[in-house]
C-alpha cells in the first residue's frame, strides 16, 4: 500500500491547524456576543451633530442646513423696532415643519422651546408655516411665546425631508429678553427616516465592536486568544428632561 507523501502529510497538518484556529475564532466571537461581519465593519452613524456658536441679532436672518447637503431647510427671522420685536422660524422646503409649544404668540400657537431629553418626532404637533418663537408688543402688550422672557439652551423640534423621506432633528438656542438676540449653539438630525431624536442627544446608543488598534489587528491569532481580546463598547449619552 502506497504511503502518503511528506507533502500530503504537511498539507493535512496545516489544514488541521487552520480548522483549530477557526474554531477558536468562532468561539471567541461568540463569547464576545458579536458576529464575524460586525467585527469587519465600523458602526454607521445614526445621529449627525454639528456644534455651532452663531449669534442672531435683531433685523437679521439665519439659515439652517441640518444635513449639510447645500439645501436650506429652515430660516430664523429676528425683527426689531422701537415698539415691536419678534423671533420666528420659517420652514423653507415642502414637508419641513416645526414642533409647536403650549404657549401662544399673537394670534397663533408658538414654536416649542423644549428641554433636553424630550423625544422630537413623537407626541408633538408639527406645522409648516412661519411660526412665532417670541413676540414683544409695546410697553403694555408684554412678551408672548415660549421663547419670550429669555431662555437658555432650549431646543427647537424640527421635521425635514431627505430624498423624499421624513427625518427629525433639533437646534439648541438661547434667547435674551426683547429686543431678542438668539444664539445657536448646535444642531443635530437622525439619519434614519421617521425615527424620533432626543433633544440634546448627539449620538445614538449602539453596542458595536471596536476597530482594532494597529498593533492588535483582527487576525485569527488575536481572536483565538479569547473574548478578553475583543473590546465591545456602548455609545450612549443619557439626557433627561421634560417639555416646556
Secondary structure per residue as TSV (DSSP state, phi and psi in degrees):
chain	resnum	aa	ss	phi	psi
A	1	X	-	360.0	133.2
A	2	X	-	-75.0	129.0
A	3	X	-	-80.9	147.0
A	4	X	-	-60.5	142.5
A	5	X	-	-70.8	163.8
A	6	X	H	-62.4	-37.5
A	7	X	H	-64.1	-40.9
A	8	X	H	-64.4	-40.6
A	9	X	H	-64.3	-39.5
A	10	X	H	-66.1	-38.7
A	11	X	H	-64.0	-43.9
A	12	X	H	-62.6	-39.9
A	13	X	H	-64.6	-43.3
A	14	X	H	-62.9	-41.4
A	15	X	H	-61.6	-39.7
A	16	X	H	-63.7	-40.4
A	17	X	H	-64.3	-43.1
A	18	X	H	-64.8	-40.8
A	19	X	H	-59.6	-41.1
A	20	X	H	-64.9	-44.7
A	21	X	H	-64.5	-39.9
A	22	X	H	-64.4	-36.7
A	23	X	H	-63.3	-44.3
A	24	X	H	-64.4	-37.9
A	25	X	H	-58.8	-49.6
A	26	X	H	-64.2	-38.6
A	27	X	H	-64.6	-43.7
A	28	X	H	-64.9	-43.5
A	29	X	H	-64.1	-39.9
A	30	X	H	-65.6	-42.3
A	31	X	H	-64.0	-33.3
A	32	X	H	-78.4	-12.1
A	33	X	T	78.9	25.7
A	34	X	-	-129.2	164.3
A	35	X	-	-97.3	165.4
A	36	X	H	-61.8	-40.7
A	37	X	H	-66.2	-35.4
A	38	X	H	-64.6	-34.0
A	39	X	H	-70.4	-24.0
A	40	X	H	-88.6	-11.0
A	41	X	S	-138.5	139.1
A	42	X	-	-70.0	159.6
A	43	X	-	-69.2	145.4
A	44	X	-	-85.0	140.2
A	45	X	-	-67.4	142.8
A	46	X	-	-113.6	-38.9
A	47	X	E	-109.0	128.0
A	48	X	E	-107.2	117.0
A	49	X	E	-111.1	136.1
A	50	X	E	-121.7	111.6
A	51	X	E	-70.7	151.8
A	52	X	E	-156.1	162.2
A	53	X	E	-150.5	82.3
A	54	X	E	-121.5	126.9
A	55	X	E	-103.9	128.9
A	56	X	E	-107.9	117.6
A	57	X	-	-98.6	163.4
A	58	X	T	-54.4	142.4
A	59	X	T	66.7	33.7
A	60	X	E	-134.4	166.1
A	61	X	E	-126.8	154.9
A	62	X	E	-137.1	125.0
A	63	X	E	-96.5	137.0
A	64	X	E	-109.1	125.5
A	65	X	-	-117.7	92.2
A	66	X	T	-61.7	-39.8
A	67	X	T	-107.8	12.4
A	68	X	-	56.4	40.0
A	69	X	S	-100.3	7.9
A	70	X	S	84.9	0.7
A	71	X	-	-105.2	126.3
A	72	X	-	-72.4	128.5
A	73	X	-	-100.1	-44.7
A	74	X	E	-142.2	160.4
A	75	X	E	-134.1	124.8
A	76	X	E	-89.7	132.9
A	77	X	E	-123.7	119.0
A	78	X	E	-114.0	114.7
A	79	X	E	-120.8	146.0
A	80	X	E	-151.3	147.8
A	81	X	-	-148.2	-173.7
A	82	X	S	-68.9	-25.9
A	83	X	S	-119.3	-20.4
A	84	X	E	-137.1	140.3
A	85	X	E	-136.6	148.9
A	86	X	E	-152.8	152.3
A	87	X	E	-130.8	124.6
A	88	X	E	-139.3	165.0
A	89	X	E	-129.4	139.0
A	90	X	E	-125.2	119.0
A	91	X	E	-66.2	137.4
A	92	X	-	-106.3	-6.5
A	93	X	S	-131.0	152.7
A	94	X	T	-63.3	131.0
A	95	X	T	97.6	-19.2
A	96	X	-	-77.6	147.6
A	97	X	E	-159.8	165.0
A	98	X	E	-121.5	149.8
A	99	X	E	-81.7	131.8
A	100	X	E	-85.7	156.3
A	101	X	E	-106.5	-165.5
A	102	X	E	-101.2	-16.8
A	103	X	E	-92.9	142.0
A	104	X	E	-89.7	148.1
A	105	X	-	-97.2	-154.2
A	106	X	S	-129.5	108.6
A	107	X	S	-106.6	5.8
A	108	X	S	-100.0	170.7
A	109	X	E	-69.3	140.6
A	110	X	E	-84.5	166.5
A	111	X	E	-75.5	136.0
A	112	X	-	-62.1	139.4
A	113	X	-	-112.8	85.4
A	114	X	B	-84.6	150.4
A	115	X	-	-85.4	162.4
A	116	X	T	-58.5	140.7
A	117	X	T	101.0	-10.5
A	118	X	-	-78.7	131.0
A	119	X	E	-70.8	121.9
A	120	X	E	-93.4	124.4
A	121	X	T	106.6	3.9
A	122	X	S	-139.0	107.6
A	123	X	S	94.5	-7.2
A	124	X	-	-92.5	159.4
A	125	X	-	-101.3	124.9
A	126	X	E	-106.0	143.7
A	127	X	E	-134.2	148.3
A	128	X	-	-111.0	21.4
A	129	X	S	-102.3	-178.8
A	130	X	-	-74.6	123.8
A	131	X	E	-127.0	147.1
A	132	X	E	-78.1	132.0
A	133	X	E	-94.9	-45.1
A	134	X	E	-149.6	150.4
A	135	X	E	-150.3	133.6
A	136	X	E	-121.5	126.2
A	137	X	E	-120.0	95.7
A	138	X	H	55.4	-170.9
A	139	X	H	-75.2	-28.6
A	140	X	H	-98.8	-25.2
A	141	X	H	-74.4	-27.3
A	142	X	E	74.0	-170.0
A	143	X	E	-102.2	138.4
A	144	X	E	-128.4	157.7
A	145	X	S	101.4	154.5
A	146	X	T	-61.7	-24.8
A	147	X	T	-99.5	-0.8
A	148	X	T	-75.5	158.3
A	149	X	T	84.4	-6.3
A	150	X	-	96.3	116.0
A	151	X	E	-132.6	153.9
A	152	X	E	-126.1	129.2
A	153	X	E	52.4	52.6
A	154	X	E	-101.6	167.7
A	155	X	E	-124.1	132.2
A	156	X	E	-79.8	137.6
A	157	X	E	-96.6	121.2
A	158	X	E	-121.7	138.9
A	159	X	E	-120.8	128.0
A	160	X	E	-147.1	165.7
A	161	X	E	-104.1	137.4
A	162	X	E	-128.6	114.3
A	163	X	T	51.8	43.0
A	164	X	T	82.0	3.4
A	165	X	E	-116.0	146.6
A	166	X	E	-82.0	130.6
A	167	X	E	-129.1	156.9
A	168	X	E	-117.0	148.8
A	169	X	E	-152.3	-180.0
A	170	X	E	-142.9	158.7
A	171	X	E	-133.6	129.5
A	172	X	E	-94.9	123.3
A	173	X	E	-137.9	141.0
A	174	X	E	-113.4	141.4
A	175	X	E	-131.7	133.1
A	176	X	-	-82.8	163.1
A	177	X	S	-61.2	162.4
A	178	X	S	-58.7	142.0
A	179	X	S	-69.8	128.4
A	180	X	-	-69.0	131.7
A	181	X	-	-123.5	122.3
A	182	X	E	-106.6	137.5
A	183	X	E	-119.7	117.5
A	184	X	E	-88.5	120.9
A	185	X	E	-114.8	10.9
A	186	X	E	152.8	157.3
A	187	X	E	-153.7	158.5
A	188	X	E	-151.7	161.1
A	189	X	E	-146.8	158.3
A	190	X	E	-93.9	125.1
A	191	X	S	-76.1	-16.6
A	192	X	S	-88.1	122.6
A	193	X	T	-59.8	138.8
A	194	X	T	65.9	8.8
A	195	X	-	-93.0	125.7
A	196	X	-	-61.4	156.0
A	197	X	E	-124.9	143.8
A	198	X	E	-85.2	129.2
A	199	X	T	-59.1	124.5
A	200	X	T	93.0	-10.7
A	201	X	-	-83.2	131.8
A	202	X	-	-108.8	-1.8
A	203	X	S	-158.8	155.2
A	204	X	-	-80.5	153.5
A	205	X	-	-86.3	106.4
A	206	X	E	-137.1	137.1
A	207	X	E	-97.2	114.8
A	208	X	E	-135.7	163.4
A	209	X	E	-80.6	138.7
A	210	X	-	-74.9	156.8
A	211	X	-	-82.4	125.3
A	212	X	-	-59.9	146.7
A	213	X	-	-68.9	167.6
A	214	X	T	-60.8	-34.9
A	215	X	T	-88.4	5.3
A	216	X	S	-143.6	62.9
A	217	X	-	-67.7	155.2
A	218	X	-	-79.6	72.2
A	219	X	-	-98.2	168.9
A	220	X	H	-59.9	-37.0
A	221	X	H	-63.6	-44.3
A	222	X	H	-66.1	-47.0
A	223	X	H	-64.2	-31.1
A	224	X	T	-70.1	-12.3
A	225	X	T	-73.1	-16.3
A	226	X	-	119.9	174.7
A	227	X	G	-68.2	-18.6
A	228	X	G	-66.3	-19.8
A	229	X	G	-91.3	-1.2
A	230	X	-	-106.9	118.0
A	231	X	-	-95.4	129.0
A	232	X	E	-119.6	133.2
A	233	X	E	-135.0	155.4
A	234	X	E	-112.5	123.7
A	235	X	E	-92.3	109.5
A	236	X	-	-149.6	140.2
A	237	X	-	-134.4	112.1
A	238	X	-	-89.0	123.9
A	239	X	-	-130.7	132.1
A	240	X	-	-122.7	158.5
A	241	X	-	161.6	178.0
A	242	X	-	-133.2	163.9
A	243	X	-	-71.3	151.1
A	244	X	-	-70.5	360.0
